[in-house]
């Protein structure tokens, strides 16, 4: 996720620099297509970053639920006097 943010910042910086160069040129260079490509790449990076954030949040919630269920089951086993017969204790 951090690399996605860093990449997005670099793309923004490069797009800004290209626009500045384009404005400063005495000879008209058509850098607009390159700026558009950079902005399109930035948009894709932002989309990937959003997908990664959503997946990370789902994993965090799942991990929390698993930990909660583990604590609940452990408490039930301890309240019942240990582990059921046939299952090794851990």
C-alpha positions as semicolon CSV with decimal commas, in nm:
position;residue;x (nm);y (nm);z (nm)
1;X;0,000;0,000;0,000
2;X;0,283;0,236;0,083
3;X;0,446;0,172;-0,253
4;X;0,115;0,251;-0,424
5;X;0,096;0,586;-0,244
6;X;0,460;0,660;-0,330
7;X;0,400;0,572;-0,695
8;X;0,094;0,797;-0,707
9;X;0,297;1,085;-0,563
10;X;0,572;1,032;-0,821
11;X;0,318;1,027;-1,102
12;X;0,164;1,352;-0,976
13;X;0,507;1,512;-0,953
14;X;0,603;1,398;-1,302
15;X;0,275;1,519;-1,452
16;X;0,322;1,859;-1,287
17;X;0,679;1,878;-1,415
18;X;0,572;1,789;-1,769
19;X;0,304;2,059;-1,762
20;X;0,561;2,312;-1,639
21;X;0,810;2,212;-1,910
22;X;0,538;2,233;-2,173
23;X;0,448;2,587;-2,062
24;X;0,813;2,700;-2,054
25;X;0,902;2,569;-2,402
26;X;0,940;2,824;-2,675
27;X;0,895;2,551;-2,934
28;X;0,558;2,390;-2,892
29;X;0,598;2,033;-2,779
30;X;0,283;1,834;-2,749
31;X;0,325;1,673;-2,408
32;X;-0,048;1,649;-2,345
33;X;-0,071;1,283;-2,452
34;X;0,203;1,197;-2,204
35;X;0,034;1,391;-1,927
36;X;-0,291;1,210;-2,004
37;X;-0,112;0,874;-1,992
38;X;0,037;0,966;-1,655
39;X;-0,300;1,073;-1,520
40;X;-0,454;0,749;-1,646
41;X;-0,176;0,553;-1,475
42;X;-0,240;0,752;-1,156
43;X;-0,608;0,666;-1,173
44;X;-0,524;0,296;-1,204
45;X;-0,282;0,320;-0,911
46;X;-0,553;0,482;-0,699
47;X;-0,798;0,204;-0,794
48;X;-0,547;-0,067;-0,701
49;X;-0,475;0,113;-0,375
50;X;-0,848;0,122;-0,293
51;X;-0,878;-0,250;-0,367
52;X;-0,580;-0,323;-0,142
53;X;-0,723;-0,110;0,139
54;X;-1,060;-0,288;0,118
55;X;-0,894;-0,631;0,117
56;X;-0,676;-0,534;0,412
57;X;-0,979;-0,412;0,607
58;X;-1,169;-0,736;0,535
59;X;-0,868;-0,939;0,649
60;X;-0,839;-0,730;0,966
61;X;-1,207;-0,790;1,047
62;X;-1,173;-1,163;0,971
63;X;-0,866;-1,188;1,192
64;X;-1,052;-1,010;1,471
65;X;-1,346;-1,251;1,438
66;X;-1,118;-1,554;1,441
67;X;-0,935;-1,429;1,751
68;X;-1,266;-1,358;1,925
69;X;-1,400;-1,705;1,841
70;X;-1,076;-1,868;1,958
71;X;-1,101;-1,692;2,294
72;X;-1,468;-1,792;2,323
73;X;-1,398;-2,159;2,248
74;X;-1,100;-2,169;2,480
75;X;-1,316;-2,025;2,759
76;X;-1,587;-2,286;2,690
77;X;-1,334;-2,569;2,705
78;X;-1,183;-2,440;3,027
79;X;-1,529;-2,400;3,181
80;X;-1,615;-2,757;3,082
81;X;-1,311;-2,890;3,265
82;X;-1,057;-2,919;2,988
83;X;-1,040;-3,065;2,644
84;X;-1,285;-3,332;2,525
85;X;-1,162;-3,690;2,532
86;X;-0,981;-3,805;2,223
87;X;-0,845;-3,458;2,145
88;X;-0,494;-3,369;2,257
89;X;-0,470;-3,070;2,488
90;X;-0,274;-2,768;2,370
